[in-house]
Structure formats: C-alpha cells, structure tokens
C-alpha cells in the first residue's frame, strides 16, 4: 500500500509535465499577436514557429545523450528551467528580438522535455498502468494546447495585454519544477553511451525508416501549419480580430483530443495502415473544401475535421517505426523526435507562398502538399507489409 501511494505521489508531477509540454503549441496564436504588434510580413512571421521547432532537429539526439549521463529527472528539470527563462524574458522587455529568444528557449526546453519525460514515466509506473499513463499524458498535453489561445485571450481582454500569457506560463512551469523536485523517483544508474549522431541518422539508410521519418516531418508540418493558419483564415475571411481568431486554434486542438480518444478504441479493431490511409484521405478532402469556404462555421467545422482525422497519425508513424526495427528502439525514438523539426520548415514556406499569392490560400497549398506525402507514406507502408 505504501509503495502504491508513493507511486501516485510521483506520478502526478510527472503527468503535469505533459501539460508544460503543450506550451509549445501556443506559438500558433502568439504568431498572430507578434505579427500584428510589429507589422511583420507573412514570410517573416512564418519564421516565428521555426524558432520553436528547429531545435528538435538540433537537440533531440544530444538531449538523449545528456539524459544517459545525468539521469531522466534531472534532464526534465533542466528542460523546465530553460522553458521558465524563455517565458520571463519577453515579459521583462517585449520586442521582436526578445520574442525570438523566448520562442527559441521554448523550443529548446520542449525538445529536451519530449526526449526525457516519457522515459521518466517508465520509472514511476509499469505494465498496463504505463500505457494508460502515457495516454493520460498525451491528453494533458492536448488540453494545454487547447487552453493556450484561451489563456492568451484572457490575458488580452481581462488583464489588458496578451503578453501576460508569459508570466502565467512561467508560474505554471515554476509550479511543475517545484512539485517534481519534492518527490523521489528511483532511477537506475545512468547508462553507458549507446547512441550517437552517426549511428542514429545511419538508420535512414533503411527505406522504411526514411519513409516514416519524413512522415513525422510532414505530419508535424501539418499540425503546426493548421494551428498557425486557422486564426489567420478567420481574420482574413471572416473579419475576426486577433483575440477572437484564437478560437480557430482551440477548435483544432479540441478535436485533436477527441480524435485521439476515438483512435485509441478504433485502433484495437482495425489495422494501423488502413486507419492511417482513411484518415489522411478525409483530411485531404477537408483541406480541398477549405480552399473555397468563407463563413465562420464552415471553416471551423473543416478545421475540426482536419484535427480529428490527423490526431493519431503521429503516434501511428512512431509505433510503425519502432515495430520496423525493434532492436534499435532507442535510436528510432530519438530519430522520430528529431523529425519534429518539420514544424520549423513548413511555416516559413507557408508564409512565402502566402506573400506570393496574396491570400492564406498559399498556406493551404503547402499544408495540402504535406498531406499528399502522408497519403503516399500510408500506401508505401501498406505495400511493404
């Protein structure tokens, strides 16, 4: 009984870490505010999400190596400390450069957190409880992503300035740090270094792994792209102000959460490759229709449908990659997390195409291209199984 109580005390602060993990998705609505504050072009504004997601390319493998040396809990605490600093800087001195620094630190912290938090959870719970705890963690992350635009709107309307979002996030991060520091989590001695840049990226010589790695790049591109473009569509086509337009991102994340729950049950009954293919086909159809919609509710319905259908694709690709090379599970995990840098590549391309065309249709074209690759990926996986 004592052990069970201790496990629950350790589990709760670890799960709360997943809520902190969701902070990176606030970059979608924050981009709209920063763009308006500094009168940025779409091309320049498109680089703001890149400041967050570029670090998944640069830091994922080094973070895993660092974790092997110092342990999982210390690595999680380092990630939250970096996030805390990133949230304080733009509130102290708000300008374009401090925003860029804040987004970069948010990306660094989030990269380290995503690499280390899931392994830390395995030190707290095991077996079936681990599976349910991982699901609970992803739900908390989705709730955090869903709440981000509402917190920004609350800061803008009630507190008088959207920038109060930063100290709110800083306070939540500080609570998470303190809570985690107060609990004891037993860890094995840090492991000997077993992975490297060369060994990890050498797995891309396997065509299956390459196909799935690019799938991660493009599904994250779709995720960040839709999160970023949803408010802009409401501003451009429906006359929303920046604060009200945040509902687009919130609807997207709400239906991503619902889709993940539904997918958990359906994937127990249908094959992953079939579920992948059907969902991405529906998402492509919704994206094509979105090109021609101008009303508030049709746009929100289509954004919701895209969020619902794309909700399980990341985890499907991740699990397929692990199953393809189970003997290299650790390296595969690091490699797939590295693929999250797709969130740094797609938004600038969206911004360039939007400036080139003159409407948000340019962004939609880029997202549609990502979805077409995912369709190819789903067919490619199926033909080889």
C-alpha positions in Angstrom: 0.0 0.0 0.0 2.8 2.3 0.8 4.6 1.6 -2.5 1.3 2.3 -4.4 0.9 5.7 -2.5 4.5 6.6 -3.3 4.0 5.8 -6.9 0.9 8.0 -7.2 2.7 10.9 -5.5 5.5 10.6 -8.1 3.1 10.0 -11.0 1.1 13.3 -10.6 4.0 15.7 -11.0 5.4 13.7 -13.9 2.0 13.8 -15.6 1.8 17.6 -15.0 5.0 17.8 -17.1 2.9 16.9 -20.1 0.8 20.0 -19.5 4.0 22.0 -19.7 4.9 20.2 -22.9 1.8 21.6 -24.6 3.1 25.2 -24.2 5.0 25.0 -27.5 1.7 24.9 -29.4 0.8 28.5 -28.2 3.2 29.6 -30.9 0.3 29.4 -33.3 -1.8 32.2 -31.8 1.3 34.0 -30.5 2.5 34.4 -34.1 -0.7 36.3 -34.9 -0.2 38.7 -32.0 3.5 39.3 -32.7 2.8 39.7 -36.4 0.2 42.4 -35.6 2.4 44.1 -32.9 5.4 44.5 -35.2 3.6 44.7 -38.6 5.5 41.7 -39.9 5.1 40.2 -43.4 3.7 36.7 -43.7 7.2 35.5 -44.7 8.9 36.9 -41.6 6.1 35.8 -39.3 6.4 32.3 -40.7 9.9 32.1 -39.1 8.5 32.5 -35.6 7.3 28.9 -35.3 10.6 27.9 -36.7 12.4 29.3 -33.7 10.5 26.7 -31.6 10.7 23.6 -33.8 14.2 24.0 -35.3 15.6 22.7 -32.0 14.0 19.3 -32.4 16.5 18.8 -35.3 19.5 20.2 -33.4 18.9 19.0 -29.8 16.9 15.7 -29.8 19.9 13.4 -30.1 22.2 15.5 -27.8 19.4 15.6 -25.2 19.2 11.8 -25.3 23.0 11.5 -24.8 22.8 14.1 -22.0 20.0 12.1 -20.3 22.1 9.0 -20.4 24.8 10.8 -18.4 22.8 12.8 -15.8 19.6 10.8 -15.5 16.0 11.4 -16.5 14.6 13.5 -13.7 17.5 16.0 -13.8 17.0 16.3 -17.6 13.3 17.0 -17.2 14.1 19.7 -14.6 16.7 21.3 -16.9 14.1 21.4 -19.7 11.6 23.2 -17.5 14.2 25.6 -16.2 15.0 26.6 -19.9 11.3 27.0 -20.5 10.9 29.2 -17.4 13.7 31.5 -18.6 12.1 31.7 -22.0 8.8 32.8 -20.6 10.3 35.5 -18.3 12.4 37.3 -20.9 9.7 38.8 -23.3 7.6 40.0 -20.3 10.6 41.9 -18.9 11.4 43.5 -22.2 9.0 43.0 -25.1 10.3 43.5 -28.6 10.8 41.3 -31.7 14.2 40.1 -30.6 13.1 39.0 -27.1 10.2 37.2 -28.7 12.6 35.3 -31.0 14.7 34.5 -28.0 11.7 33.4 -26.0 10.4 31.1 -28.8 13.9 29.6 -29.2 14.2 28.8 -25.5 10.7 27.4 -25.5 11.7 25.1 -28.4 14.9 24.1 -26.6 13.1 23.3 -23.4 10.3 21.5 -25.2 12.8 19.3 -27.2 14.6 18.2 -24.0 11.3 17.6 -22.3 9.8 15.5 -25.1 13.0 13.4 -25.1 13.1 12.8 -21.3 9.6 12.9 -19.9 8.3 9.7 -21.4 11.3 7.7 -20.2 10.9 9.2 -16.8 7.3 8.0 -16.7 8.6 4.4 -17.1 10.5 4.8 -13.7 7.2 5.6 -12.0 4.7 3.1 -13.5 4.9 -0.2 -15.3 2.8 -2.6 -17.5 -0.8 -1.7 -18.3 -0.6 1.3 -15.9 2.2 2.7 -18.1 0.1 2.5 -21.2 -2.8 4.3 -19.6 -0.5 6.9 -18.0 1.1 7.7 -21.4 -2.4 8.2 -22.8 -3.3 10.5 -19.9 -0.1 12.4 -20.5 -0.9 13.0 -24.2 -4.4 14.1 -23.2 -3.0 16.6 -20.7 -0.7 17.9 -23.5 -3.7 18.3 -25.8 -5.6 20.1 -23.1 -2.7 22.5 -22.6 -2.6 23.2 -26.4 -6.4 23.7 -26.3 -6.2 26.2 -23.4 -3.3 28.2 -24.9 -5.4 30.5 -27.1 -8.0 31.0 -24.3 -5.2 32.0 -21.9 -3.9 34.5 -24.5 -7.5 35.9 -25.0 -7.9 36.1 -21.2 -4.7 38.0 -20.8 -5.6 40.4 -23.7 -9.2 41.1 -22.6 -9.3 40.7 -18.8 -5.7 41.6 -17.9 -5.3 44.2 -20.6 -2.4 42.7 -22.6 -1.8 39.3 -24.3 1.8 39.4 -23.1 0.6 38.5 -19.6 0.4 35.0 -21.1 4.2 34.7 -20.5 4.2 35.1 -16.7 1.1 32.8 -16.5 3.1 30.1 -18.3 6.2 30.9 -16.2 4.2 30.4 -13.0 2.8 27.1 -14.1 6.3 26.0 -15.1 7.7 27.0 -11.7 5.0 25.0 -10.0 5.9 22.0 -12.1 9.6 22.3 -11.2 8.9 22.6 -7.5 6.4 19.8 -7.5 8.8 17.4 -9.3 11.7 18.4 -7.1 9.7 17.4 -4.0 9.1 13.8 -5.0 11.6 10.9 -5.0 11.9 8.9 -8.2 14.1 5.9 -8.2 16.3 5.7 -11.3 18.9 3.2 -12.4 22.5 4.5 -12.7 23.0 6.5 -15.9 23.6 4.2 -18.8 26.7 3.9 -20.8 26.6 6.0 -24.0 25.0 3.7 -26.6 23.9 6.1 -29.3 25.5 8.8 -31.4 24.6 11.2 -34.2 26.1 8.9 -36.8 24.5 5.7 -35.5 21.1 7.3 -35.2 20.9 9.0 -38.6 22.5 5.9 -40.2 19.2 4.3 -39.7 17.8 6.4 -42.5 19.6 4.1 -45.0 16.7 1.8 -44.3 14.0 2.9 -46.8 11.1 2.1 -44.4 12.7 4.2 -41.6 13.3 7.0 -44.1 9.7 6.9 -45.3 8.4 7.1 -41.7 10.9 9.7 -40.6 9.7 12.0 -43.4 6.2 11.1 -42.4 6.9 12.6 -38.9 8.4 15.7 -40.6 5.3 16.3 -42.6 2.6 15.4 -40.0 4.2 17.9 -37.6 4.2 20.3 -40.5 0.5 19.8 -40.9 -0.1 20.1 -37.2 1.9 23.4 -36.8 0.6 24.6 -40.2 -3.1 24.2 -39.3 -2.6 25.6 -35.8 -0.9 28.7 -37.4 -3.3 29.2 -40.3 -6.6 28.7 -38.5 -6.7 32.1 -36.8 -5.4 33.8 -40.0 -8.2 32.3 -42.0 -10.8 33.7 -39.6 -9.1 37.1 -39.7 -8.8 37.2 -43.5 -12.2 35.6 -44.5 -14.5 36.4 -41.5 -13.1 39.8 -40.2 -12.2 38.5 -36.8 -9.7 40.4 -34.6 -6.6 38.6 -33.4 -8.1 37.8 -30.0 -11.3 36.3 -31.3 -9.4 34.4 -34.0 -7.8 32.2 -31.4 -10.9 30.1 -31.4 -9.6 28.5 -34.6 -6.6 27.0 -32.9 -8.7 25.9 -29.9 -11.2 24.1 -32.1 -8.4 22.4 -33.9 -6.8 21.1 -30.6 -10.2 20.2 -29.1 -11.0 17.9 -32.0 -7.4 16.5 -32.0 -8.0 15.5 -28.4 -11.4 13.9 -29.3 -9.8 12.1 -32.3 -7.0 10.7 -30.1 -9.6 9.2 -27.7 -11.6 7.7 -30.6 -8.4 6.4 -32.3 -7.4 4.6 -29.1 -10.5 2.4 -29.3 -10.7 2.0 -33.1 -7.1 1.0 -33.5 -7.8 -2.0 -31.3 -10.2 -3.2 -34.1 -8.7 -2.1 -37.4 -5.2 -2.2 -38.8 -3.0 0.9 -38.3 -2.1 1.2 -42.0 -5.8 1.2 -43.0 -6.7 3.7 -40.3 -3.9 5.9 -41.4 -5.0 5.8 -45.1 -8.7 6.5 -44.4 -8.0 9.4 -42.1 -5.5 11.1 -44.3 -7.9 10.8 -47.3 -10.6 12.5 -45.3 -8.2 15.2 -44.2 -7.2 15.9 -47.8 -10.8 16.2 -48.8 -11.5 18.6 -46.0 -8.4 20.7 -46.9 -9.5 20.9 -50.5 -13.0 22.1 -49.5 -11.4 24.6 -47.1 -10.0 26.5 -50.1 -13.5 27.6 -51.1 -15.1 28.3 -47.7 -15.5 31.8 -46.3 -18.1 31.5 -43.5 -17.0 31.2 -39.9 -18.8 28.0 -39.1 -17.9 26.1 -42.2 -14.2 27.0 -41.7 -14.4 25.9 -38.0 -16.1 22.6 -39.0 -13.4 21.8 -41.6 -10.6 22.8 -39.1 -12.2 20.4 -36.6 -12.4 17.6 -39.1 -8.8 18.0 -40.0 -7.8 18.0 -36.3 -9.9 14.9 -35.7 -8.5 12.9 -38.7 -4.9 13.9 -38.2 -4.9 13.3 -34.4 -3.5 9.7 -34.4 -1.1 9.9 -37.4 1.9 10.9 -35.4 1.6 8.1 -32.9 0.8 5.6 -35.7 4.0 6.6 -37.6 6.0 6.5 -34.4 4.8 3.0 -33.5 5.3 1.7 -37.0 8.9 2.8 -37.0 9.6 1.1 -33.6 8.0 -2.1 -34.9 10.1 -2.0 -38.1 13.3 -2.0 -36.1 12.6 -3.1 -32.5 16.3 -3.9 -31.9 17.0 -0.1 -32.4 14.1 1.2 -30.4 16.1 3.9 -28.5 17.7 5.2 -31.7 14.4 5.1 -33.5 12.8 7.2 -30.8 15.5 9.8 -30.9 15.3 9.9 -34.7 11.5 10.3 -34.7 11.6 13.2 -32.2 14.2 14.8 -34.4 11.6 14.7 -37.2 9.5 17.2 -35.2 11.7 19.9 -36.8 9.2 19.8 -39.6 7.4 22.4 -37.5 10.4 24.7 -38.3 10.4 24.1 -42.1 6.7 24.3 -43.1 5.6 27.7 -41.6 8.2 29.8 -43.4 7.3 28.1 -46.7 3.6 28.8 -45.9 4.4 32.5 -45.2 6.4 32.7 -48.5 3.6 31.2 -50.5 1.0 33.4 -48.8 3.0 36.6 -49.6 3.5 35.3 -53.2 -0.2 34.6 -53.8 -1.6 37.4 -51.6 -4.0 35.2 -49.5 -3.9 32.4 -47.0 -4.6 30.0 -49.9 -0.8 29.9 -50.2 -0.5 28.4 -46.8 -3.3 25.9 -47.5 -1.4 24.7 -50.7 1.7 23.9 -48.6 -0.3 22.0 -46.0 -2.1 20.1 -48.7 1.3 19.1 -50.2 2.3 17.7 -46.8 -0.9 15.7 -46.6 -0.3 14.3 -50.1 3.1 13.0 -48.9 1.4 11.4 -45.9 -1.0 9.6 -48.2 1.9 8.3 -50.2 3.5 7.3 -46.9 0.4 5.3 -45.8 0.3 3.5 -49.2 4.0 2.8 -49.1 3.9 1.3 -45.6 0.9 -0.9 -46.6 2.6 -2.3 -49.8 5.6 -3.4 -47.9 3.7 -5.2 -45.1 
